[in-house]
Amino acid sequence: MLVDREQFKEELIKQVKNDYSQSIQSVSATEVYISLAKTIRHLISDRWVEHKDTVRNELSKQVFYFSLEFMTGRLLKENLIKLDIYDMVESILKDFDFSIDEVIESEREPGLGNGGLGRLAACFMDSCACLGLPVNGNGIRYNYGMFEQRFSEGNQIEWPDDWLRGDNPWEIRKENRTQIVKYGGTVRFDEDSRAIHENYDMVHAVPYDIPLIGNDAKTVNTLRLWSAELSLDDSELNSIEYSKMEEKRTETKKITNVLYPDDSTDEGKLLRLKQEYFFVSAGLQSIISEFKKTKLSLSEIPNKVAIHINDTHPTLCIPELMRILMDEEYLEWDEAIEITKHTISYTNHTIMQEALEKWPAHFLKNLLPRIYMIIEELDRRFLEKYSNLDHETLKNTTIISEGYVRMANLAVIMSYSTNGVAKLHTELLKTEVMKDLYNIYPERFNNKTNGVSYRRWIESANPELASLIDNTIGESWRKNPLDLAKLNDYTDDPIMLDKIEVVKNIKKEAFANFVRQKYNIIIDPKSIFDVQIKRFHEYKRQLLNALNILYMYHKVISDPNFKMHPTTYIFGGKAASSYYRAKKVIKLINSLAFHINSDPRVKNRIKIVFVPNYNVSLAEKIIPAANVSEQISTATMEASGTSNMKLMLNGAITLATLDGANIEIRDQVGDDNIVIFGLNKQEVLDYQKNHNYNASELYENNPDIKMVVDSLVNGFLPKLGYDGIDLYDSLLKENDRFFVLRDFESYHEASLQIQSMYRERKAWNKKSLINTANAGVFSSDETIKRYAQDIWNVKGIY
Ligand SMILES: *Cc1c(COP(=O)(O)O)cnc(C)c1O
């Protein structure tokens, strides 16, 4: 242990006194949280400094993980667990009549992410710190995180997420590491043909560092988040009018004001591009200036630094690194290319055409003239080198095409590694989406199936299950998650199966209590908890789930012989503010909840709970309580998914299409312990290529489908009003791009299969245990070991 009880208690009392000039007895839980977090930060500060010194002195290779999102969730509890002081702190707080839960819950969750990609970055940072790998995060300190979702009349309302209100005790402002980021201006070349950038606007990038604490603080890495601030030189300060200055200040601060500015307008898009360049430029400048302190030759960069770009958002790392090496360090093109290509690696997260980032060339040209020149030259060199290839191949692989800069192409061409995030997804990259790039650079492509952090998703979120596992197979799984497989020896042990059910019931009751207190909704812990929690997107097909519930509702009220095990359908998730149709699905589910929950004919056989503002803290409450994990995306469209892994780990049975990592989950648990339905990859690809799907035909020929779809528009759900029309049109007029109607019947069959499986409770518990037992491979520790070895070539430093 890093510290003894008395010493820590004294430090905490002192910290409260320093922060508030009050005694600990007289402050609120929120204030105790803030002082407690600061006490912890001080406790690990020696280790943090030592870690940085060790890396510097031993010239260890370091990784910088660039991501536009880091959805860390609350940090206090996880840090207490990693430092092994949870129990001690709980008892100290009790001395002052604070409950540890109350203190933990008063931490405001940083909403610095939007979904799976941001949460993956957070799980990865956690794993790196716990594996002793020198990996640092680089991102943006948004003033307002992802919006806070509320419902009004069933509609999503977006409120600003003012998470920084008050104090963020985990961060340290590093004024002296401020960088300058330049936008706009012009470029000329001097007599040595060196590019000179002039007449630009300057913005200060100020870093805030957050410690990423490994077990026992043996390793403390850094999450560095950049904030945009006004930059004026002295002459400007003396000449500028006050009102002009304030105007400029507001304009500057906009750059890091919100996550995901609404990009439905050109102005929103431009802001997004500014953000992307902002944290890329600031991050790279600080990395290179640190590197130069080693006095090593710049050609050594790839041996000492790995830069990983999480999806294409940070792809400007490529031309920015080139710019720094050429314009500031005076390297030649070929040298700069060599270094860049061996330093940067890239993870692709989507194959959906509309999600592959491309920027209008004139945006880049105006906002980042020098960067655009570099991209043009890289494209010219690519075309020159591969001029022997056929026209079609070149059309698909060039960086600039039809007035757009294609970021994924740039990322593949100018990096040494491109990975997909599940086996199927990587396969699709190679054979479909990036086929031509794969043919040119086959050795660059590799798979790294996503993973999730065990510390957060079981040790912290489900301590009851964690200690049941400890008592059954010992604690080794906490260090080596593959040891969870030892649970496979207990799948026929009736006592163990009972205990699995007891733990699940405790978590279901806890969630039911939470729902009653917070939303005033009564749910039955004995019902099946059927969970779909994820961003709202058409490809994730919450609509399919909703249509099945609607169908079940019809049957329950019209068919006295229809037997249904009481089921609570739990939804959580936000729709992007500009995503009109996803918002209609939210409205549909809220309308269904309104009608079904209050219909006495249903007799509580169906309940719907749609928790607003889904985030990490809510996930931690829902996932341990889940019986069924809904993973029902259209095959080929979900790159991996990670809620599928978290739910499996917590013993939920997966109800899924053969998409993303669901396939690997099936491989782990076997066909008997998962329920699969729907079109597979080949069938979806065939429909898309042959254009022979006909949704109206399904609608006309299948009376059940017709009844359900008609219920969207015929007034069956009065609360839905006219909002069902758009959904109806998406299915019939637009020929159902996501094959909802095609999969409807097999999905309904699968949901009935779940129902009958749940009636055999012993067998169900066994399936549940088998899921937990075989989830070890989906630990992000395992994933990160493969990144470290195959991509980054870094080693642990202790
Ligand atoms: C895990 C997680 C996600 C990702 O869910 P998917 O089902 O994989 O899309 C999104 N949001 C939060 C808060 C999460 O914890």
The ligand as a Tripos MOL2 file, in Angstrom:
@<TRIPOS>MOLECULE
LIG
   15    15     1     0     0
SMALL
NO_CHARGES

@<TRIPOS>ATOM
      1 C1        -19.5060    0.5550  -24.3520 C.3       1 LIG1
      2 C2        -20.2060    1.8090  -24.5460 C.ar      1 LIG1
      3 C3        -20.6490    2.1720  -25.8150 C.ar      1 LIG1
      4 C4        -20.4750    1.3040  -27.0390 C.3       1 LIG1
      5 O1        -21.6070    0.4890  -27.2320 O.3       1 LIG1
      6 P1        -21.8180   -0.3490  -28.5770 P.3       1 LIG1
      7 O2        -23.0080   -1.1820  -28.2870 O.co2     1 LIG1
      8 O3        -20.6000   -1.1790  -28.7450 O.co2     1 LIG1
      9 O4        -22.0290    0.6160  -29.6520 O.co2     1 LIG1
     10 C5        -21.3130    3.3830  -25.9600 C.ar      1 LIG1
     11 N1        -21.5360    4.1830  -24.9060 N.ar      1 LIG1
     12 C6        -21.1410    3.8490  -23.6610 C.ar      1 LIG1
     13 C7        -21.4310    4.7720  -22.5320 C.3       1 LIG1
     14 C8        -20.4540    2.6610  -23.4340 C.ar      1 LIG1
     15 O5        -20.0420    2.3570  -22.1970 O.3       1 LIG1
@<TRIPOS>BOND
     1     1     2 1
     2     2     3 ar
     3     2    14 ar
     4     3     4 1
     5     3    10 ar
     6     4     5 1
     7     5     6 1
     8     6     7 2
     9     6     8 1
    10     6     9 1
    11    10    11 ar
    12    11    12 ar
    13    12    13 1
    14    12    14 ar
    15    14    15 1
@<TRIPOS>SUBSTRUCTURE
     1 LIG1         1 GROUP 0 **** ****
